[in-house]
Each structure stands twice: as structure tokens, then as C-alpha cells.
Amino acid sequence: EVLNRRRVKYVVIGALAALLQGVPLPRRADIDVTPASDVDNKKRLASALEDLEAQLRAPGLEEPVEIPLDDRTFTGMVTMTFVTKFGPLDISFVPDGTEGYEDLERSAVVVERFGVRIPVASVEDIVRSKRAAGREKDAAHLVQLLAFLDEERSSE
């Protein structure tokens, strides 16, 4: 809701995007998003993060840290992880296997939950990204994602 209120252009990615489309994956605590990378959108994203009281989670530090939030915060960054008043929020400007927001936005699906319209990456794009990432934790998700796509195709 905060991202929408601040007019941030974004797409929810990862397991939550799949869950919101009915893929039976285990729920994780974090939300992963890919925002548009233009300067104006980065300014809106920084404002949304301020509203969310976001603090940066940095490798090697036990506690999150406050950082200045403006469009320059994201300069040269590919991935950033935050803790917000609502839980973990991970930002990935260019998820593995994609070219970023514009690539994902083309086939994104909009779902509505609790009166909020949420743009989510298509299941096909989630598969593409998880395959490219090649992480062990994604292997089980891939099995479920591919089974979901097979079921969807066979019911058409």
C-alpha cells in the first residue's frame, strides 16, 4: 500500500509473487520487489522506505542500520535488504535472469489483496529468474512452479 501511495513503479518478485498467483509455496517472511530504476522512481522509493521506517540490513552486522534515503541511496546498487516496521523488504533492481523492472513489468500480473492492487512477476518470469540464480534453495520452488505451470496449461 505504501509503495502504491508513493506511486513507486515496482513488481513483486520471488516466492510471494508466486504465492499471490496461487502457487503452493512455503511462505517466507520477506517481500522481494524490483523497482524501476529511473531517478524519479528512486526518489519515490526512498520516500516509501522512509514511511516504512526502513533500516539497511548489512552483511556482518547483527543489527540493521539507519542510512540516508534518497535517490542516491540506490546508485550502483543491484540488491539491497531492509528491515521495515512491517518486516523484511528486499529490493533487487536486476533479478537474476532478467533485465530489471521493464523486462518484468511487460508480463506482470496485477492481483488485488485487501483492496490493494499489487503488480507481481508472472510465474514464467519467476521460473526464469530462479533458474538463472541456480541457488539450492530455489530448486524445490522450481519443481512446484513448473508443476503449477503444467497444471495451468493443461486446464486451458
JOMO-V531614 format. One record per helix or strand of 3 or more residues. SS is the DSSP state (H for helix, E for strand). FROM is the first residue (numbers start at 1). TO is the last residue. If there is no record, write none. Layout:
# JOMO-V531614
SS,FROM,TO  SS,FROM,TO
This chain:
# JOMO-V531614
H,2,5  E,10,13  H,14,20  E,31,35  H,39,51  H,71,74  E,79,84  E,87,92  H,101,105  E,109,113  E,116,120  H,123,133  H,136,155
